[in-house]
């Protein structure tokens, strides 16, 4: 009991010390902005590191960029010094706009002591193509109707109300998407993927994690190849789709209308092949290895 009391006392001292240190954190910021005229075919290309990226559409025929560079350290002088290590670039090259943040070469000989971060707030016309690369950060995009490409590592992706060609590739970063409609390609590794109210054509290749999809009525085609992850598909009318489903070393759960369509049902392999009688139908093809597949009418 005495050892427990000593442990609790030490824990309390550690927490108090940590809180005191956090209360002394100095935050130094630098804000910059840029704007470019937009012409049809212009693409915004951003490469961020330790960055929070926010992209949304607006009703102006121009591209607005707001950048906030942030440095955090208990010693304000160190925070200010390391803030000067952070460089950024915004430029137009031919037709495209290029944006990035980085550590300037002359300051790259030693590591920064402060915590460095960048925040981007970007507004574009809805038809403007956007290509984002982000490492160790967050990416948020909404209300676009053109090409959207995102590559992330250790970076979460959150998008909503996007139409057009969508290509997302992520490692160690979860994806949450709402109301997508278009031709969608997703490649994920060690990431959870959540897609809600989605329509269009989907080609998904994922490994390690969870894949959850809630379809809208307009879902057209779905092709999934998943390894070592569970796949959950909701809001599907069983009689309006052609199915080719397979699990290896995993459970396969389908609506009652499809249970008679098992072509194989062993512990190692489970397969369902089904073609509806209706003339027009969408195609759903899902292969899952070492994971479960669940299809339900309602979420």
N, C-alpha and C positions, 0 to 999 in steps of 0.2 A: 504493500500500500504506500509505503514511504517512497519507493522508487517511482511509482505512478505519480505521486504528488510532485516529485522533482522533475519528472518528464513534462508534466502539464505546466509547471512553472517555466521550464526552459522553452517550451513551445510558445508560451505566452510572450516571453521576452523576444523570441525570434520573430513572431508575428508583429510585435510592436516595433521592433527595429526595422523590419521590412516596410511597414506602413510609414514610419518616419522617413525612410530613404525615398519611398515613392512620393511622399509629400514634398520632397525637396527637388524633384525632377524639374529641370529647366527645359522649356520647349522654345526653340527658335525657329522661325519660319521665314520663307521668302516666297512672295507671290509674283507670278509673271503671267502675261496673257498675250495671245496672238490671234489674228483672224485672217482668213483667206477667202477669196471669192470662190464660188463653186460653179463648175461647168460640168455638163454631162460626161460621165466617165471618170471623173476625179475619184480617187480612192484615198481614204485616210489609213495610214499605216503606222501603228504605235508599237514600240517595244519598251516595256516597263520592267523594273526590278524593284521588289519591295514596294509595290505601287498599288494604290486603290484607284481603279479606273471606272469612271461613270460616263456612259455614252447614251445619248438620247436624241431624238429628232426634234426639229422645230420648223416653223413655217417661213424661215428666211432662206434666201438663196446664197448662203455663206456658211463658213465653218468657223466656229468659235472654240478656242482652246484656253482653258484656265488651268494653270499649273501651280501647285503649292508644294514646295520643298520643305521638309520638316527634319529637324535634328533635335534629339532628346538626350540629355545627360545631366547628372546632378551638378556638375560644374558648368556654369553658363559659358565660361571662356572656351571650354572644350566643345560644347555644343555649337558655339559660333564658329570655332575653327573648322570643325568637321562639316558644318553646313557649306563652307566655302569649297569643300572637296566635291560637292555635288554639282554636276554640270547637266545641262539639258539642251535639247536641240529641237527646233521647229523650223522646217524649211519645205519649200516646194521644189521638187525636182521633176522637170517636164510637167506631167499632168497631175502627179500624186503629191500628197502631203505626208511628210515623214516626221515623227515625233519620238523622242526617247529621253531617258534619264540615265546617267552613268557617273562613275567616279573619274574625274579628269586625270589624264595620264601623268601629269607632273606630280599629282598628289597620291598616286597609286602605289608608291614605294612602301608605305606602311598602312596597316589596317586602321580604319576609323574606330575611335573609342565610343562615339555616340551612336545611338540608334537612328538610322537614316531612313526616310520614307518619302515617297512622292504621292501626290493626289492629283488626278486628272479629271476635269469636268469638260466634256466635249459635246458640242451640239452640232448636228449635221442635218441637211435635208434628208427626208426619209428614204429617198432613192439613192443616197450616197453609199457606195460599197465601203466596208470597214474590215480591216485586218488587224487583229490584236494579238500580241505576244506578251505574256506576263509571267514572271517568276516570283514566287514567294509573296503573293499578294491576293487581291480580289478583283474580279471583273464583273461589272454590271452593265447590261445593255437593254434598251427597250425602245419599242416603237420604230422599227426600221422595216423597209420594204425593198430590200435589195440583197446583194451578196454580203454575208457575214462570215468571216473566218476567225476562229479563236484557237490559239495554242497556249496551254498553260501547264506549268510544273509547280507543284506545291501551291496551287492557286485556285481558289474556288471560282466557279462561273455561275452567274445568275442572270438569266435573260427572260424577257417576256414580250409578247406581242410583236413577233418577228415573222416576216413573210419573205419568201425568196429562196435562194440557195444558201444553206447553212452548213458549215463544216466546223466541228468542234473536236479538238484533240487534247487530251489531258492525261497527266500522270500525277498521282497523289493529290488530286484536287476534285472535289465533288461538283456535279452539275445539277442545277435546278432550273427547269425551263417551263414556262407557262404560255400557252396559246401560240404554238409554232404552226406554220402552214407553209409547206414548200418541199423542196428536195433537201433532205437532212442526212448528213453523214456524221456519225459519232464514233470516235476511237478513244477508249478509256482504259487505263491501267491503274489498278488499286484505287478506284474511285467509285463512289456511289452516284448513280444517275437517276434523277427523278424528272419525269416528263408528264405534264398535266394539260388536259384539253388540247391535245395535239392532232393535227391533220397533215395530210400529204404523204410523201414517200420517205421511208426511213431505212437506212442501212447502218446497222450498229454492230461494232466489234468491241467486246468488252472482256476484261479479265480481272478477277478479284473485286468483290464488292457486291452491291445490290443494284438491280435495274428495275425500276418501277414505272409503268406507263399507264396513264388514264387517258383513253382515246376520246376524241370528239367524234361526232357522227360522220364527219367527212374524212376520217382516216382511210387512206387509199391502200398503200402497200407497206408491209413491214417485214424486214429481213434482219434477223438477229443471230449472231454467233457469239455465245457466251461461254466462258471457261472459269470454273471455280467461283461461281456466283449464282445467286438466286434471281429469277426473272418473274415479275408479277405484272400481268396485263389485265386491265379493268375496262369496263364500259364497252364491251364487245358483244355485238349481236351474232351469235354462233352461225346463224343461217345466211349471213350476208358475206361470208368470207370463205375462201379456199384455204385449207390448213395443211401444212406439212410440219409436224412437231416431233421433236425427238429429245429425249434426255438419256444421258449415259451416267449411271451410278447416281441417279437422283429421282425424285418423285415427279410425276406428271399429273396435275389436277386440271380437269376440263369441265365445262358445263355438261349437264346430263344429256343434251342433244348430241354430244360428240363421243360419248362413252362407248357406243357401239362401233366406233370407227378406229379402235385400236388395231393396228396390224401386228404389233408386238408388245408384250407386256410382261417382261421378266425383270428380275432384280437389277440386271446389268443394263438392259435397253428397254425403253418404252417409246412407242411410236404411234402417232395418229396421222392419218391421211384422210382428208374430207373435201369433197367438191359439192357445193350447194346446187340445187336444181335451178335456181334463178339464173337468168341470162347474164346479168351484170353482177360481178362480185369482185371484192378485193382479195389480195393474196397475203397470207401471213405465214412466213417460214421462220421457224425458231429452232435452233440447235443449242442445247445446254449440256455441258460436260461437268460432272462433279458439282452439280447444283440442282435446285428444284425449279420447276416451271409451273406457275399457277395462272390459269385464265378464268376470269369470272365476269358475269354480266354486269354486276354493280360493285363499286368499291366500298 
